[in-house]
């Protein structure tokens, strides 16, 4: 429920529309996809910079579902690289939706003044801390072969990218929703 103030100063309870609810998820999903792609690009650059295998990260991610031997083979292996990339992007989208729900619905964070980017930085750091020290050692310790500072930089890149993209996407979708509602109510006159 959202509270709006009427002309006479009384609070009116209104339900969030379906388009309001889905805009949070869609903006989060798209922002997560942007963040995941940025994370992969930065990961590839860092892998080359430290002399590591360019395809190591996606192959290690693929070990969730394929043989760990595929990660040990040097160079590009289509199956593990594609599977690992798909898992990475799917998780990126899910974490992006989580970012949107957490910032917009739970904490009602403003979209102005760089707040989404700052929260994105903290979000990326939190994901790295939880993944690196708790989840990955239990579920798939092979991924910990990724150089820790590189993995941290990638997660911070993800968080900042998600924050920036979410702030832009959600603000624009809210503007479109508001304009659409005004048009439906006849508050906006169309040019003829």
C-alpha positions, -999 to 999 in steps of 0.1 A, spaced: 0 0 0 11 35 -8 0 66 10 -8 97 -11 -19 131 1 -51 145 -15 -58 181 -22 -75 186 12 -45 171 31 -60 137 39 -39 106 34 -54 82 8 -43 46 7 -37 33 -28 -25 0 -40 7 -3 -60 -3 -11 -96 10 -42 -114 32 -20 -136 48 -4 -104 56 -39 -91 70 -53 -123 91 -22 -130 112 -29 -99 119 -65 -110 124 -56 -147 148 -27 -138 166 -50 -114 169 -78 -139 182 -56 -166 206 -38 -142 218 -72 -131 224 -82 -167 244 -50 -173 264 -56 -141 271 -93 -150 284 -83 -184 306 -55 -169 318 -80 -143 328 -105 -170 346 -78 -191 366 -66 -161 373 -102 -151 387 -109 -186 409 -78 -185 422 -87 -150 428 -123 -161 449 -111 -190 467 -85 -168 478 -112 -143 487 -137 -170 458 -161 -162 436 -180 -186 410 -157 -201 384 -184 -199 392 -196 -164 363 -179 -146 335 -192 -168 350 -227 -168 353 -227 -130 317 -215 -127 306 -244 -151 320 -269 -126 287 -266 -108 273 -288 -135 302 -302 -156 334 -322 -147 361 -302 -129 385 -316 -154 371 -291 -180 383 -262 -159 418 -276 -158 421 -277 -196 438 -245 -209 421 -222 -234 386 -220 -248 363 -249 -244 329 -240 -259 307 -262 -236 321 -251 -202 325 -215 -212 290 -212 -225 275 -230 -195 296 -210 -170 286 -177 -187 249 -187 -187 251 -195 -149 270 -163 -143 244 -141 -161 215 -159 -146 229 -153 -111 236 -117 -121 200 -112 -131 187 -127 -98 210 -106 -77 199 -75 -98 163 -83 -90 173 -87 -53 190 -53 -55 158 -37 -69 136 -52 -43 159 -44 -14 166 -8 -24 131 2 -37 106 -19 -17 123 -26 16 146 4 22 128 28 -1 161 43 -11 161 75 -32 172 72 -68 190 106 -67 224 119 -56 243 88 -66 226 67 -38 221 36 -61 258 36 -70 269 39 -34 245 12 -23 256 -9 -53 292 -6 -41 282 -19 -7 260 -46 -23 289 -58 -45 312 -59 -14 286 -79 6 281 -104 -23 319 -109 -24 322 -114 13 293 -138 16 303 -157 -16 340 -159 -10 341 -167 27 308 -187 32 290 -199 1 318 -209 -23 339 -229 2 309 -250 10 294 -254 -25 322 -251 -50 357 -244 -37 372 -246 -72 359 -211 -79 382 -199 -51 411 -205 -76 402 -171 -90 427 -146 -76 409 -130 -46 417 -93 -53 405 -98 -89 373 -114 -77 368 -85 -53 373 -59 -80 348 -79 -103 322 -79 -76 326 -42 -69 323 -35 -106 291 -56 -106 277 -36 -77 285 -2 -90 272 -11 -125 240 -25 -111 235 6 -90 241 29 -119 220 9 -143 191 4 -118 190 41 -109 187 50 -146 163 22 -156 140 25 -127 138 63 -128 129 62 -165 103 34 -160 87 54 -132 86 84 -154 68 65 -181 44 50 -156 36 84 -142 31 99 -176 9 70 -187 -13 75 -156 -17 112 -162 -27 105 -198 -53 80 -187 -68 104 -162 -69 132 -187 -44 154 -169 -22 156 -199 -36 172 -230 -24 156 -263 -16 177 -293 -40 172 -322 
